Amino acid sequence: MRSLASRRENDTLLAGRLYDTGQGYPAFIPTDSVPAASEGIPAEVYVLREPERSLSVLDRYEGPEYLRRVLTLRDQRRCWVYVWCRSVSGMTELPHGWCES
């Protein structure tokens, strides 16, 4: 992200569920419900230097298992989020977020 982002903004908590794909990266599925202020999936928020170029790079990086969607955050910021578009059947849910070991 360093080469694509001009800065990191305040992180957020996303309404949804996160799963371990077993492939070294998580699967995020958003929900429409609004969780309590301290609940949700931890997420980093970045401002892109050149959004058109950067988004095409990120789309290739994320691959066909993800769709890019605009979500409105709790503080009303709107941002792109990569959402898992395949089945999560058999995957372990990660209620506290993704932590690479």
C-alpha positions as CSV (number, residue, x, y, z in Angstrom):
1,M,0.0,0.0,0.0
2,R,2.9,2.4,0.6
3,S,3.4,3.0,-3.1
4,L,-0.3,3.4,-3.8
5,A,-1.5,5.4,-0.8
6,S,-0.8,9.0,0.1
7,R,-1.8,8.5,3.7
8,R,-3.5,6.3,6.2
9,E,-6.7,7.6,7.8
10,N,-8.4,6.6,11.0
11,D,-9.0,2.9,11.0
12,T,-12.6,1.6,11.3
13,L,-14.7,-1.4,12.2
14,L,-16.8,-2.9,9.4
15,A,-20.2,-4.5,9.8
16,G,-19.8,-8.0,8.6
17,R,-18.1,-11.3,9.1
18,L,-14.6,-12.4,8.4
19,Y,-13.4,-15.9,7.6
20,D,-10.1,-17.7,7.3
21,T,-9.9,-19.0,3.7
22,G,-7.0,-21.4,4.7
23,Q,-5.0,-19.7,1.9
24,G,-3.2,-17.1,3.9
25,Y,-5.7,-14.3,3.4
26,P,-9.2,-13.6,4.9
27,A,-12.7,-13.5,3.3
28,F,-14.9,-10.5,4.3
29,I,-18.7,-10.6,3.9
30,P,-20.5,-7.4,4.8
31,T,-23.8,-7.3,6.6
32,D,-26.5,-4.6,6.6
33,S,-26.9,-4.8,10.4
34,V,-25.3,-2.0,12.4
35,P,-23.1,-3.5,15.2
36,A,-22.5,-1.8,18.6
37,A,-19.9,0.9,18.5
38,S,-17.1,-1.4,19.8
39,E,-18.1,-4.4,17.5
40,G,-17.1,-5.2,14.0
41,I,-14.2,-6.3,11.8
42,P,-11.1,-4.1,12.2
43,A,-10.1,-2.5,8.9
44,E,-7.4,-0.1,7.8
45,V,-8.4,3.0,5.7
46,Y,-6.1,4.6,3.1
47,V,-6.3,7.5,0.7
48,L,-5.0,6.5,-2.7
49,R,-2.6,8.8,-4.6
50,E,-4.0,8.0,-8.0
51,P,-7.3,6.1,-7.5
52,E,-7.9,5.0,-11.1
53,R,-4.4,3.5,-11.5
54,S,-4.3,2.2,-7.9
55,L,-7.7,0.5,-8.0
56,S,-6.7,-1.4,-11.2
57,V,-3.5,-2.6,-9.4
58,L,-5.5,-3.6,-6.3
59,D,-8.2,-5.4,-8.4
60,R,-5.5,-7.6,-10.0
61,Y,-3.9,-8.2,-6.6
62,E,-7.1,-9.2,-4.9
63,G,-8.1,-11.4,-7.8
64,P,-11.4,-13.0,-9.0
65,E,-12.4,-14.1,-5.5
66,Y,-13.2,-10.6,-4.5
67,L,-15.5,-7.8,-5.7
68,R,-14.8,-4.2,-5.1
69,R,-17.8,-2.4,-3.5
70,V,-18.4,1.0,-2.0
71,L,-19.4,0.9,1.6
72,T,-20.4,3.7,3.9
73,L,-18.4,3.6,7.2
74,R,-19.8,4.5,10.6
75,D,-18.5,8.0,10.4
76,Q,-20.2,8.4,6.9
77,R,-16.9,8.2,4.9
78,R,-17.5,6.2,1.7
79,C,-14.7,3.9,0.6
80,W,-13.9,0.9,-1.6
81,V,-13.8,-2.5,0.2
82,Y,-12.9,-5.9,-1.3
83,V,-15.7,-8.3,-0.6
84,W,-15.4,-12.1,-0.9
85,C,-17.7,-13.4,-3.6
86,R,-17.3,-17.2,-3.1
87,S,-18.7,-19.6,-0.6
88,V,-17.5,-19.5,3.0
89,S,-18.8,-23.0,3.7
90,G,-16.3,-24.9,5.9
91,M,-14.3,-21.8,6.7
92,T,-13.6,-20.7,10.3
93,E,-15.1,-17.4,11.3
94,L,-12.7,-14.8,12.7
95,P,-14.8,-12.7,15.0
96,H,-11.9,-10.5,16.1
97,G,-10.4,-9.8,12.7
98,W,-7.4,-11.0,10.7
99,C,-4.0,-11.4,12.3
100,E,-1.2,-12.8,10.2
101,S,1.1,-15.0,12.2
